[in-house]
Amino acid sequence: MPSTPEQLWALATALGIGALIGLEREKRKAEDPVGAIGGLRTFITLALLGGAAGLLGEQAALPWIPAVVLAIVGFAVIASYHLRAREQVDDGLGLTSELAAIAVCLLGMLSTMGGRDVAAGLGVLLAALLAYKSPLHGLVRRIGWDDVLVVMRLGLASFVVLPLLPDRAIDPWGALNPYSLWLLALLIAGLSLAGYVAVRALGPGHGTAVTGLAGGLVSSTAVTLAFARRAAAGEAPRPLAAGILLAWAVMCGRVLVTVALINRALLPALAWPMALMGLAAVGFALWHLRGAAAAAAADAVAVRNPFSLTEATKFAALFAVVQLLVALARAYLPPESVLAVAALAGLTDVDAITLSMARQAQGGDGWLEVSAIVIACFANTLVKAGMATYGTPGMRGPVGIATVAILCAGVLGLLVTWQLR
């Protein structure tokens, strides 16, 4: 049976997977000789066995060969584990190396049975999981039971509740689709959950700048309130103002990400105002941080896990109200009336109106939808500026001037977008 370049590449991929994982296991074996069944040579051999078995099964019409080889490897792994268990004096013996050995054999088979690219990706992922043992264990130690339950609730909302919802409009105006409403609520909850994970991974004590950036992914309003309270308690206002402005900048980036996920065609028209508003916020934040050594020692904002079925339901209801208001405005009022709806919605949240406008934009240049999203951001920024400055005179200058600059930058972005229509 003559070999082909594809077969040689498949075998090379299998050997590469074995070498990569074997290298990691060899390093781990040097640290803990008792805790590993093999090193570099062992895992390369396992990958070679799997690759050769896959080739024989595919090319030589011997489909039983991979199963036999896998059974032999499994028996050898079980025997090795049994021998090590008899020698191990404590109860810290794990199954990581044994499972990795079986996985390498399977990936070797997959490489030579038509799944070379998938096998390579899975091999790199497995090597990364093995190599990042300590960081992953550290992350798990920082996760509480509440966070585990949140993941369970997210799975329940995504894979149990979502499929049960009807995927059709249930109102005369075609605005309320329960499936789409819940799916988009989960999208926003997922973005917030990603920000929360970032905050937990960073840990406390990383300063107002990092806290503002990470906390802004969860809720820029929460960061604004927390930092405003600290300023009212007597902390230096300029570093806290910088953290607030960075959280606002993240809000602009979050709007762009949301639109990119829902309606990418609207993104070029929205990029100018959002980018200029974000840059203005970042610029003033850097100005306030300049020379403010206290920012490096500030405590992190206490941010709770943002996902719950109740919160997701509330957001879906809010989004449904915004969708219905937009549909009614389009049906019975002049087109520009959606701008007033956007301003009203932005007083509490920009995600709902952003999602609504991104979905409603149909053809054209999206000028009206872009304007509505920017106006919602204006309203939301003004509300948060009021939160930051009310009762805290030291924040009025840093946050107030920056707010005016951000609004002017947004107007300038709208003018640029208008000129480019």
Secondary structure, 3 states (H helix, E strand, C coil): CCCCHHHHHHHHHHHHHHHHHHHHHHHHHHHCHHHCCCCHHHHHHHHHHHHHHHHHHHHCCCCHHHHHHHHHHHHHHHHHHHHHHHHCCCCCCCCHHHHHHHHHHHHHHHHHCCCHHHHHHHHHHHHHHHHCHHHHHHHHHHCCHHHHHHHHHHHHHHHHHHHHCCCCCCCCCCCCCHHHHHHHHHHHHHHHHHHHHHHHHHCCCCHHHHHHHHHHHHCHHHHHHHHHHHHHCCCCHHHHHHHHHHHHHHHHHHHHHHHHHHCHHHHHHHHHHHHHHHHHHHHHHHHHHCCCHHHHHCCCCCCCCCCCHHHHHHHHHHHHHHHHHHHHHHHHCCCCHHHHHHHHHHCCCCHHHHHHHHHHCCCCCCHHHHHHHHHHHHHHHHHHHHHHHCCCHHHHHHHHHHHHHHHHHHHHHHHHHHHCC
